[in-house]
Amino acid sequence: MSLSRADLRQYLLVTGNYWAFTLTDGALRMLVVLHFHQLGYSPLAIAMLFLFYEFFGVVTNLVGGWLGARIGLNRTMNIGLGLQVIALLMLTVPATMLSVPWVMAAQALSGIAKDLNKMSAKSSVKALAQADAEGRLFRWVAVLTGSKNTLKGVGFFLGGALLSLFGFTGALWLMIVMLALVLTGSLLLLRQDLGRSKAKPKFSEMFSPSVAVNRLSAARLFLFGARDVWFVVALPVYLSSQFGWDFWQVGGFLASWVIAYGLVQAGAPWLTGRRSGRVPGPAEAVGWTGLLALVPALIALLLAQAPQPVLLGGLLLFGLLFAINSSLHSYLIVSYAKEEGTSMDVGFYYMANAAGRLLGTMLSGWVFQAWGLEACLYVSTLLLLTATGLTLLLPKHHPARSAG
């Protein structure tokens, strides 16, 4: 069944909104890490700046799915864009006002904004795709997720570059202007009833009753905790302090990593069975997660022998395998989600995703400061083994075979 031009236009609008938001989100993450590292903040103190960002992401995903089903995904997406503009404006105050509590409050708004935007975008895909076209659904989710992460990588590079060229405040103002323009277009063009549930769900219904959704959400928590335990704080600080890299080099390398990661995500349907005309299920997810668990352990074991080639090469392999895992999970949650009120299941799932990032971020600063990068890598391995065990418990998946 072919997709109408109107639905395709809405999908492109949703994707464009998501891209613009992600670009500023990645740039802001790199700006905050590098700027406050430059000011002499410890790794644990930098991690604390993101505490509310991740914590409110947990809350937002839990409540945001319910909110999206009641008021429409167009509104939750636009609210997210508006909150991000406010968060950026908060950080433009004079340097003397940039205390830790103030920055944490701005990051809290940014965390709410980011997860409203992401939940809205990914739930919209199922609302726009045909229900029987699982092949198309996998491709659309993969393209949305992969392209988002590619632009997040560009955002990392942009953050480092703008910090060098325009300073902290100048970079923020450039992003504020861009997002304000995107928000204006979204308010004018996005469909008003997108994703709104016909029956108004009760607040108590935001906790998913689905066994599949709950187990996949638990696996997602440990998957993303395993990434962020060494990627969020430990890695950029290690690259700067141990290798002597400047802002351009740190931002550029992490940008390249995330760009490549996003490209692999977008190609995940081809890598995981699309060529044979089938879509993946839990068995494929178990295999890819188990394979990923080996990588941080190997990096930790070999790091002392040749730090730079082992770390950089290991990062590339980790990115390749993590991208496939993330894309498989993103497809499975949208496919498992119920047709009516998709945003509630997706919101619950991304609540677990945000909880994993929160866990990883806090561990990243604490473990790195206390025991170093190798310890972060071993913790990552344990978290990935836990995710693999939880993925084994997923029920069998029987999607339609439509090629879409």
C-alpha positions as a Markdown table, in Angstrom:
| # | Residue | x | y | z |
|---|---|---|---|---|
| 1 | Met | 0.0 | 0.0 | 0.0 |
| 2 | Ser | 1.5 | 3.4 | -1.0 |
| 3 | Leu | 1.8 | 6.2 | 1.4 |
| 4 | Ser | -0.2 | 9.4 | 0.7 |
| 5 | Arg | 1.7 | 12.6 | -0.1 |
| 6 | Ala | 0.1 | 14.3 | 2.9 |
| 7 | Asp | 1.4 | 11.6 | 5.3 |
| 8 | Leu | 4.9 | 11.7 | 3.7 |
| 9 | Arg | 5.0 | 15.5 | 4.1 |
| 10 | Gln | 4.1 | 15.1 | 7.7 |
| 11 | Tyr | 6.8 | 12.5 | 8.2 |
| 12 | Leu | 9.3 | 14.8 | 6.6 |
| 13 | Leu | 8.2 | 17.7 | 8.9 |
| 14 | Val | 8.5 | 15.5 | 12.0 |
| 15 | Thr | 12.0 | 14.3 | 10.9 |
| 16 | Gly | 13.1 | 17.8 | 10.1 |
| 17 | Asn | 12.0 | 19.0 | 13.6 |
| 18 | Tyr | 13.8 | 16.1 | 15.1 |
| 19 | Trp | 17.0 | 16.8 | 13.2 |
| 20 | Ala | 17.1 | 20.5 | 14.1 |
| 21 | Phe | 16.5 | 19.7 | 17.8 |
| 22 | Thr | 19.1 | 17.0 | 17.8 |
| 23 | Leu | 21.7 | 19.3 | 16.2 |
| 24 | Thr | 21.4 | 21.8 | 19.1 |
| 25 | Asp | 21.2 | 19.0 | 21.7 |
| 26 | Gly | 24.5 | 17.5 | 20.6 |
| 27 | Ala | 26.1 | 20.9 | 20.4 |
| 28 | Leu | 24.9 | 21.9 | 23.8 |
| 29 | Arg | 26.2 | 18.6 | 25.4 |
| 30 | Met | 29.7 | 19.2 | 24.0 |
| 31 | Leu | 29.6 | 22.9 | 24.9 |
| 32 | Val | 28.8 | 22.2 | 28.5 |
| 33 | Val | 31.4 | 19.4 | 28.9 |
| 34 | Leu | 34.2 | 21.3 | 27.3 |
| 35 | His | 33.4 | 24.7 | 28.7 |
| 36 | Phe | 33.2 | 23.5 | 32.3 |
| 37 | His | 36.2 | 21.2 | 31.9 |
| 38 | Gln | 38.1 | 24.3 | 30.8 |
| 39 | Leu | 36.9 | 26.1 | 33.9 |
| 40 | Gly | 38.4 | 23.4 | 36.1 |
| 41 | Tyr | 35.4 | 21.3 | 37.0 |
| 42 | Ser | 36.1 | 17.7 | 38.0 |
| 43 | Pro | 34.7 | 14.8 | 36.0 |
| 44 | Leu | 32.2 | 14.1 | 38.8 |
| 45 | Ala | 31.1 | 17.8 | 38.9 |
| 46 | Ile | 30.6 | 17.8 | 35.2 |
| 47 | Ala | 28.5 | 14.6 | 35.4 |
| 48 | Met | 26.4 | 16.4 | 38.1 |
| 49 | Leu | 25.6 | 19.1 | 35.6 |
| 50 | Phe | 23.7 | 16.5 | 33.6 |
| 51 | Leu | 21.9 | 14.9 | 36.6 |
| 52 | Phe | 18.7 | 16.8 | 36.1 |
| 53 | Tyr | 18.9 | 16.5 | 32.3 |
| 54 | Glu | 18.8 | 12.7 | 32.6 |
| 55 | Phe | 16.4 | 12.6 | 35.7 |
| 56 | Phe | 13.8 | 14.8 | 34.1 |
| 57 | Gly | 14.2 | 12.7 | 30.9 |
| 58 | Val | 13.0 | 9.7 | 32.9 |
| 59 | Val | 9.9 | 11.7 | 34.2 |
| 60 | Thr | 9.2 | 13.2 | 30.8 |
| 61 | Asn | 9.1 | 9.9 | 29.0 |
| 62 | Leu | 6.8 | 8.4 | 31.6 |
| 63 | Val | 4.4 | 11.3 | 31.5 |
| 64 | Gly | 5.0 | 12.5 | 28.0 |
| 65 | Gly | 3.5 | 9.4 | 26.3 |
| 66 | Trp | 0.3 | 9.8 | 28.2 |
| 67 | Leu | 0.3 | 13.6 | 27.4 |
| 68 | Gly | 0.9 | 12.9 | 23.7 |
| 69 | Ala | -2.0 | 10.5 | 23.6 |
| 70 | Arg | -4.3 | 13.1 | 25.2 |
| 71 | Ile | -3.3 | 16.4 | 23.5 |
| 72 | Gly | -1.6 | 15.2 | 20.3 |
| 73 | Leu | 2.0 | 14.6 | 19.3 |
| 74 | Asn | 2.2 | 17.9 | 17.4 |
| 75 | Arg | 1.7 | 19.8 | 20.6 |
| 76 | Thr | 4.2 | 17.7 | 22.6 |
| 77 | Met | 6.8 | 18.2 | 19.8 |
| 78 | Asn | 6.3 | 22.0 | 19.8 |
| 79 | Ile | 6.4 | 22.2 | 23.6 |
| 80 | Gly | 9.8 | 20.4 | 23.4 |
| 81 | Leu | 11.1 | 22.9 | 20.9 |
| 82 | Gly | 9.9 | 25.8 | 23.0 |
| 83 | Leu | 11.5 | 24.5 | 26.2 |
| 84 | Gln | 14.8 | 24.0 | 24.5 |
| 85 | Val | 14.8 | 27.6 | 23.4 |
| 86 | Ile | 14.2 | 28.6 | 27.1 |
| 87 | Ala | 17.0 | 26.3 | 28.3 |
| 88 | Leu | 19.5 | 27.8 | 25.9 |
| 89 | Leu | 18.4 | 31.4 | 26.9 |
| 90 | Met | 19.0 | 30.5 | 30.6 |
| 91 | Leu | 22.7 | 29.7 | 29.8 |
| 92 | Thr | 23.3 | 33.1 | 28.1 |
| 93 | Val | 23.3 | 34.9 | 31.5 |
| 94 | Pro | 26.6 | 36.5 | 32.6 |
| 95 | Ala | 29.3 | 34.0 | 33.7 |
| 96 | Thr | 29.0 | 35.0 | 37.3 |
| 97 | Met | 25.5 | 33.6 | 37.3 |
| 98 | Leu | 26.4 | 30.2 | 35.8 |
| 99 | Ser | 26.4 | 28.4 | 39.1 |
| 100 | Val | 26.0 | 24.6 | 39.3 |
| 101 | Pro | 22.4 | 24.8 | 40.4 |
| 102 | Trp | 21.5 | 27.3 | 37.6 |
| 103 | Val | 23.1 | 25.1 | 34.9 |
| 104 | Met | 21.4 | 22.0 | 36.4 |
| 105 | Ala | 18.1 | 23.8 | 36.1 |
| 106 | Ala | 18.7 | 24.7 | 32.5 |
| 107 | Gln | 19.8 | 21.1 | 31.8 |
| 108 | Ala | 16.6 | 19.9 | 33.4 |
| 109 | Leu | 14.5 | 21.9 | 30.9 |
| 110 | Ser | 16.7 | 20.7 | 28.1 |
| 111 | Gly | 16.1 | 17.1 | 29.2 |
| 112 | Ile | 12.4 | 17.6 | 29.3 |
| 113 | Ala | 12.5 | 19.2 | 25.9 |
| 114 | Lys | 14.7 | 16.5 | 24.3 |
| 115 | Asp | 12.5 | 13.6 | 25.4 |
| 116 | Leu | 9.2 | 15.2 | 24.5 |
| 117 | Asn | 10.7 | 15.8 | 21.0 |
| 118 | Lys | 12.0 | 12.3 | 20.7 |
| 119 | Met | 8.9 | 10.5 | 22.0 |
| 120 | Ser | 6.8 | 12.6 | 19.7 |
| 121 | Ala | 8.9 | 11.9 | 16.6 |
| 122 | Lys | 9.1 | 8.2 | 17.1 |
| 123 | Ser | 5.4 | 7.7 | 18.0 |
| 124 | Ser | 4.5 | 9.8 | 15.0 |
| 125 | Val | 6.2 | 7.3 | 12.7 |
| 126 | Lys | 3.7 | 4.5 | 13.7 |
| 127 | Ala | 0.8 | 6.9 | 13.4 |
| 128 | Leu | 1.8 | 7.8 | 9.8 |
| 129 | Ala | 3.0 | 4.4 | 8.6 |
| 130 | Gln | 0.5 | 1.8 | 7.4 |
| 131 | Ala | -0.2 | -0.7 | 10.3 |
| 132 | Asp | 0.5 | -3.8 | 8.1 |
| 133 | Ala | 3.7 | -2.6 | 6.6 |
| 134 | Glu | 6.3 | -3.9 | 9.1 |
| 135 | Gly | 9.1 | -3.6 | 6.5 |
| 136 | Arg | 8.3 | 0.0 | 5.9 |
| 137 | Leu | 8.0 | 0.6 | 9.7 |
| 138 | Phe | 11.5 | -0.8 | 10.3 |
| 139 | Arg | 13.0 | 1.4 | 7.5 |
| 140 | Trp | 11.3 | 4.5 | 8.7 |
| 141 | Val | 12.3 | 4.0 | 12.3 |
| 142 | Ala | 15.9 | 3.2 | 11.2 |
| 143 | Val | 16.1 | 6.3 | 9.0 |
| 144 | Leu | 14.7 | 8.5 | 11.7 |
| 145 | Thr | 16.9 | 7.1 | 14.4 |
| 146 | Gly | 20.1 | 6.8 | 12.3 |
| 147 | Ser | 19.8 | 10.3 | 10.7 |
| 148 | Lys | 19.1 | 11.8 | 14.2 |
| 149 | Asn | 22.3 | 10.3 | 15.6 |
| 150 | Thr | 24.3 | 11.4 | 12.5 |
| 151 | Leu | 23.2 | 15.0 | 13.2 |
| 152 | Lys | 23.9 | 14.5 | 16.9 |
| 153 | Gly | 27.5 | 13.8 | 15.8 |
| 154 | Val | 27.5 | 16.9 | 13.7 |
| 155 | Gly | 26.2 | 18.7 | 16.8 |
| 156 | Phe | 29.2 | 17.4 | 18.8 |
| 157 | Phe | 31.6 | 18.9 | 16.2 |
| 158 | Leu | 29.5 | 22.1 | 16.0 |
| 159 | Gly | 29.6 | 22.5 | 19.8 |
| 160 | Gly | 33.4 | 22.2 | 19.8 |
| 161 | Ala | 33.8 | 24.4 | 16.8 |
| 162 | Leu | 31.4 | 27.1 | 18.0 |
| 163 | Leu | 33.1 | 27.2 | 21.4 |
| 164 | Ser | 36.4 | 27.9 | 19.7 |
| 165 | Leu | 35.1 | 30.4 | 17.2 |
| 166 | Phe | 32.4 | 32.4 | 19.1 |
| 167 | Gly | 32.7 | 31.4 | 22.8 |
| 168 | Phe | 30.1 | 29.9 | 25.0 |
| 169 | Thr | 27.5 | 32.7 | 24.8 |
| 170 | Gly | 27.9 | 33.4 | 21.1 |
| 171 | Ala | 27.3 | 29.7 | 20.3 |
| 172 | Leu | 24.2 | 29.6 | 22.4 |
| 173 | Trp | 22.6 | 32.6 | 20.6 |
| 174 | Leu | 23.2 | 31.1 | 17.2 |
| 175 | Met | 21.4 | 27.9 | 18.3 |
| 176 | Ile | 18.5 | 30.0 | 19.8 |
| 177 | Val | 17.8 | 31.7 | 16.5 |
| 178 | Met | 17.9 | 28.5 | 14.5 |
| 179 | Leu | 15.5 | 26.7 | 16.9 |
| 180 | Ala | 13.1 | 29.6 | 17.0 |
| 181 | Leu | 12.7 | 29.5 | 13.2 |
| 182 | Val | 12.1 | 25.7 | 13.3 |
| 183 | Leu | 9.4 | 26.2 | 16.0 |
| 184 | Thr | 7.6 | 28.8 | 14.0 |
| 185 | Gly | 7.5 | 26.4 | 11.0 |
| 186 | Ser | 6.3 | 23.6 | 13.1 |
| 187 | Leu | 3.5 | 25.6 | 14.6 |
| 188 | Leu | 2.2 | 26.5 | 11.2 |
| 189 | Leu | 2.6 | 23.2 | 9.3 |
| 190 | Leu | 2.4 | 20.2 | 11.6 |
| 191 | Arg | -1.0 | 18.4 | 11.5 |
| 192 | Gln | -3.2 | 19.2 | 14.6 |
| 193 | Asp | -4.5 | 15.7 | 15.3 |
| 194 | Leu | -1.2 | 13.8 | 14.9 |
| 195 | Gly | -1.1 | 10.8 | 17.3 |
| 196 | Arg | -4.0 | 11.9 | 19.5 |
| 197 | Ser | -5.8 | 9.0 | 21.0 |
| 198 | Lys | -9.6 | 8.7 | 20.3 |
| 199 | Ala | -10.2 | 7.5 | 23.9 |
| 200 | Lys | -8.5 | 9.8 | 26.5 |
| 201 | Pro | -6.2 | 7.5 | 28.5 |
| 202 | Lys | -6.1 | 7.7 | 32.3 |
| 203 | Phe | -3.0 | 8.8 | 34.0 |
| 204 | Ser | -2.7 | 5.3 | 35.7 |
| 205 | Glu | -2.5 | 3.7 | 32.2 |
| 206 | Met | 0.9 | 5.3 | 31.5 |
| 207 | Phe | 2.6 | 2.2 | 33.1 |
| 208 | Ser | 2.7 | -0.4 | 30.3 |
| 209 | Pro | 0.8 | -3.7 | 31.0 |
| 210 | Ser | 2.7 | -5.4 | 28.1 |
| 211 | Val | 5.2 | -8.0 | 29.1 |
| 212 | Ala | 7.2 | -7.5 | 25.9 |
| 213 | Val | 7.3 | -3.7 | 26.4 |
| 214 | Asn | 8.4 | -4.0 | 30.0 |
| 215 | Arg | 11.2 | -6.5 | 29.3 |
| 216 | Leu | 12.4 | -4.6 | 26.3 |
| 217 | Ser | 12.4 | -1.4 | 28.3 |
| 218 | Ala | 14.5 | -3.1 | 31.0 |
| 219 | Ala | 17.0 | -4.3 | 28.4 |
| 220 | Arg | 17.1 | -0.7 | 27.0 |
| 221 | Leu | 18.0 | 0.7 | 30.4 |
| 222 | Phe | 21.1 | -1.4 | 30.7 |
| 223 | Leu | 22.1 | -1.0 | 27.1 |
| 224 | Phe | 22.2 | 2.8 | 27.3 |
| 225 | Gly | 23.7 | 2.7 | 30.8 |
| 226 | Ala | 26.5 | 0.6 | 29.3 |
| 227 | Arg | 27.2 | 3.2 | 26.6 |
| 228 | Asp | 27.1 | 6.3 | 28.8 |
| 229 | Val | 29.1 | 4.9 | 31.6 |
| 230 | Trp | 32.2 | 5.6 | 29.6 |
| 231 | Phe | 31.1 | 7.8 | 26.7 |
| 232 | Val | 29.4 | 10.9 | 28.4 |
| 233 | Val | 32.1 | 12.2 | 30.8 |
| 234 | Ala | 35.0 | 9.7 | 31.0 |
| 235 | Leu | 35.8 | 9.6 | 27.3 |
| 236 | Pro | 35.9 | 13.3 | 26.4 |
| 237 | Val | 37.9 | 14.1 | 29.5 |
| 238 | Tyr | 40.3 | 11.2 | 28.9 |
| 239 | Leu | 40.9 | 12.3 | 25.3 |
| 240 | Ser | 41.6 | 15.9 | 26.5 |
| 241 | Ser | 43.7 | 15.0 | 29.5 |
| 242 | Gln | 45.6 | 11.9 | 28.4 |
| 243 | Phe | 46.0 | 12.5 | 24.7 |
| 244 | Gly | 46.3 | 16.3 | 24.9 |
| 245 | Trp | 43.6 | 16.9 | 22.4 |
| 246 | Asp | 42.1 | 20.4 | 22.0 |
| 247 | Phe | 38.4 | 21.2 | 21.7 |
| 248 | Trp | 38.4 | 20.8 | 17.9 |
| 249 | Gln | 40.0 | 17.4 | 18.1 |
| 250 | Val | 37.7 | 16.1 | 20.9 |
| 251 | Gly | 34.6 | 17.5 | 19.3 |
| 252 | Gly | 35.6 | 16.4 | 15.8 |
| 253 | Phe | 36.4 | 12.8 | 16.8 |
| 254 | Leu | 33.2 | 12.3 | 18.8 |
| 255 | Ala | 31.3 | 13.9 | 16.0 |
| 256 | Ser | 32.7 | 11.5 | 13.5 |
| 257 | Trp | 32.0 | 8.6 | 15.8 |
| 258 | Val | 28.3 | 9.6 | 16.2 |
| 259 | Ile | 27.9 | 10.4 | 12.5 |
| 260 | Ala | 29.2 | 6.9 | 11.6 |
| 261 | Tyr | 27.0 | 5.4 | 14.3 |
| 262 | Gly | 24.0 | 7.1 | 12.8 |
| 263 | Leu | 24.8 | 5.9 | 9.3 |
| 264 | Val | 25.0 | 2.3 | 10.6 |
| 265 | Gln | 21.7 | 2.7 | 12.4 |
| 266 | Ala | 20.0 | 3.9 | 9.2 |
| 267 | Gly | 21.4 | 0.9 | 7.4 |
| 268 | Ala | 20.4 | -1.6 | 10.1 |
| 269 | Pro | 17.5 | -3.0 | 8.1 |
| 270 | Trp | 19.9 | -4.1 | 5.4 |
| 271 | Leu | 22.4 | -5.5 | 7.9 |
| 272 | Thr | 19.9 | -7.5 | 10.0 |
| 273 | Gly | 17.9 | -9.4 | 7.4 |
| 274 | Arg | 16.1 | -7.0 | 5.1 |
| 275 | Arg | 17.9 | -8.5 | 2.1 |
| 276 | Ser | 16.1 | -11.8 | 2.7 |
| 277 | Gly | 12.7 | -10.1 | 3.0 |
| 278 | Arg | 12.2 | -10.5 | 6.7 |
| 279 | Val | 12.3 | -8.3 | 9.7 |
| 280 | Pro | 14.2 | -9.1 | 12.9 |
| 281 | Gly | 13.0 | -10.3 | 16.2 |
| 282 | Pro | 14.2 | -11.0 | 19.7 |
| 283 | Ala | 16.7 | -13.7 | 18.7 |
| 284 | Glu | 18.6 | -11.3 | 16.5 |
| 285 | Ala | 18.6 | -8.7 | 19.4 |
| 286 | Val | 20.1 | -11.3 | 21.8 |
| 287 | Gly | 22.9 | -12.1 | 19.4 |
| 288 | Trp | 23.9 | -8.5 | 18.7 |
| 289 | Thr | 23.8 | -7.5 | 22.3 |
| 290 | Gly | 25.9 | -10.5 | 23.4 |
| 291 | Leu | 28.5 | -9.6 | 20.7 |
| 292 | Leu | 28.6 | -6.0 | 21.9 |
| 293 | Ala | 29.3 | -7.0 | 25.5 |
| 294 | Leu | 32.7 | -8.3 | 24.4 |
| 295 | Val | 34.0 | -5.0 | 23.1 |
| 296 | Pro | 34.4 | -2.8 | 26.2 |
| 297 | Ala | 36.0 | -5.8 | 28.0 |
| 298 | Leu | 38.6 | -6.2 | 25.2 |
| 299 | Ile | 39.3 | -2.5 | 25.2 |
| 300 | Ala | 39.9 | -2.5 | 28.9 |
| 301 | Leu | 42.2 | -5.5 | 28.7 |
| 302 | Leu | 44.4 | -4.0 | 25.9 |
| 303 | Leu | 44.3 | -0.3 | 26.8 |
| 304 | Ala | 47.5 | -0.2 | 28.7 |
| 305 | Gln | 49.5 | -1.8 | 25.9 |
| 306 | Ala | 48.6 | 0.8 | 23.2 |
| 307 | Pro | 46.2 | 3.4 | 24.6 |
| 308 | Gln | 45.4 | 5.5 | 21.5 |
| 309 | Pro | 45.0 | 2.8 | 18.8 |
| 310 | Val | 43.1 | 0.4 | 21.1 |
| 311 | Leu | 40.7 | 3.1 | 22.4 |
| 312 | Leu | 40.0 | 4.6 | 19.0 |
| 313 | Gly | 39.7 | 1.3 | 17.2 |
| 314 | Gly | 37.6 | -0.1 | 20.0 |
| 315 | Leu | 35.3 | 2.9 | 19.8 |
| 316 | Leu | 34.7 | 2.3 | 16.1 |
| 317 | Leu | 33.8 | -1.3 | 16.7 |
| 318 | Phe | 31.6 | -0.5 | 19.7 |
| 319 | Gly | 29.8 | 2.2 | 17.7 |
| 320 | Leu | 29.1 | -0.2 | 14.8 |
| 321 | Leu | 27.6 | -2.9 | 17.1 |
| 322 | Phe | 25.8 | -0.4 | 19.4 |
| 323 | Ala | 24.2 | 1.2 | 16.4 |
| 324 | Ile | 22.7 | -2.1 | 15.2 |
| 325 | Asn | 21.5 | -2.9 | 18.7 |
| 326 | Ser | 19.9 | 0.5 | 19.2 |
| 327 | Ser | 18.1 | 0.3 | 15.8 |
| 328 | Leu | 16.8 | -3.2 | 16.5 |
| 329 | His | 15.4 | -2.0 | 19.9 |
| 330 | Ser | 13.9 | 1.1 | 18.4 |
| 331 | Tyr | 12.1 | -1.0 | 15.8 |
| 332 | Leu | 10.9 | -3.6 | 18.2 |
| 333 | Ile | 9.3 | -1.1 | 20.6 |
| 334 | Val | 7.4 | 0.6 | 17.8 |
| 335 | Ser | 6.3 | -2.8 | 16.5 |
| 336 | Tyr | 5.4 | -4.2 | 19.9 |
| 337 | Ala | 3.5 | -0.9 | 20.8 |
| 338 | Lys | -0.3 | -1.0 | 20.6 |
| 339 | Glu | -2.0 | 0.7 | 17.7 |
| 340 | Glu | -4.2 | 3.0 | 19.9 |
| 341 | Gly | -2.0 | 5.3 | 22.0 |
| 342 | Thr | 1.3 | 4.2 | 20.6 |
| 343 | Ser | 3.0 | 7.2 | 22.4 |
| 344 | Met | 2.2 | 5.6 | 25.8 |
| 345 | Asp | 4.2 | 2.4 | 25.2 |
| 346 | Val | 6.9 | 4.3 | 23.4 |
| 347 | Gly | 7.0 | 6.9 | 26.2 |
| 348 | Phe | 7.4 | 4.2 | 28.8 |
| 349 | Tyr | 10.2 | 2.6 | 26.8 |
| 350 | Tyr | 12.1 | 5.8 | 26.5 |
| 351 | Met | 11.6 | 6.4 | 30.1 |
| 352 | Ala | 13.7 | 3.3 | 30.7 |
| 353 | Asn | 16.1 | 4.7 | 28.0 |
| 354 | Ala | 16.5 | 7.9 | 30.0 |
| 355 | Ala | 16.9 | 6.0 | 33.2 |
| 356 | Gly | 19.8 | 4.1 | 31.6 |
| 357 | Arg | 21.4 | 7.4 | 30.5 |
| 358 | Leu | 21.0 | 8.7 | 34.0 |
| 359 | Leu | 22.6 | 5.6 | 35.5 |
| 360 | Gly | 25.5 | 5.7 | 32.9 |
| 361 | Thr | 26.1 | 9.5 | 33.4 |
| 362 | Met | 26.4 | 9.3 | 37.1 |
| 363 | Leu | 28.6 | 6.2 | 37.0 |
| 364 | Ser | 30.7 | 7.8 | 34.3 |
| 365 | Gly | 31.8 | 10.7 | 36.5 |
| 366 | Trp | 32.1 | 8.7 | 39.7 |
| 367 | Val | 33.8 | 5.5 | 38.4 |
| 368 | Phe | 36.2 | 7.5 | 36.1 |
| 369 | Gln | 37.3 | 9.9 | 38.9 |
| 370 | Ala | 37.8 | 7.0 | 41.4 |
| 371 | Trp | 39.3 | 4.2 | 39.3 |
| 372 | Gly | 39.8 | 5.4 | 35.7 |
| 373 | Leu | 38.6 | 4.6 | 32.2 |
| 374 | Glu | 39.3 | 0.8 | 32.4 |
| 375 | Ala | 36.9 | 0.5 | 35.4 |
| 376 | Cys | 34.2 | 2.3 | 33.3 |
| 377 | Leu | 34.7 | -0.2 | 30.5 |
| 378 | Tyr | 34.4 | -3.2 | 32.9 |
| 379 | Val | 31.2 | -1.7 | 34.3 |
| 380 | Ser | 29.9 | -1.3 | 30.7 |
| 381 | Thr | 30.5 | -5.0 | 30.1 |
| 382 | Leu | 28.5 | -6.0 | 33.2 |
| 383 | Leu | 25.6 | -3.8 | 32.1 |
| 384 | Leu | 25.6 | -5.2 | 28.6 |
| 385 | Leu | 25.6 | -8.8 | 29.9 |
| 386 | Thr | 22.5 | -7.9 | 32.0 |
| 387 | Ala | 20.9 | -6.4 | 28.9 |
| 388 | Thr | 21.6 | -9.6 | 27.0 |
| 389 | Gly | 19.9 | -11.7 | 29.7 |
| 390 | Leu | 16.8 | -9.5 | 29.7 |
| 391 | Thr | 16.6 | -9.7 | 25.9 |
| 392 | Leu | 16.5 | -13.5 | 26.2 |
| 393 | Leu | 13.2 | -13.2 | 28.1 |
| 394 | Leu | 11.4 | -11.3 | 25.3 |
| 395 | Pro | 8.4 | -13.1 | 23.9 |
| 396 | Lys | 8.3 | -14.4 | 20.3 |
| 397 | His | 7.6 | -11.7 | 17.8 |
| 398 | His | 5.4 | -12.3 | 14.8 |
| 399 | Pro | 5.3 | -9.2 | 12.6 |
| 400 | Ala | 3.4 | -9.0 | 9.3 |
| 401 | Arg | 5.6 | -9.8 | 6.3 |
| 402 | Ser | 4.6 | -6.9 | 4.1 |
| 403 | Ala | 7.5 | -5.4 | 2.3 |
| 404 | Gly | 6.1 | -2.0 | 2.6 |
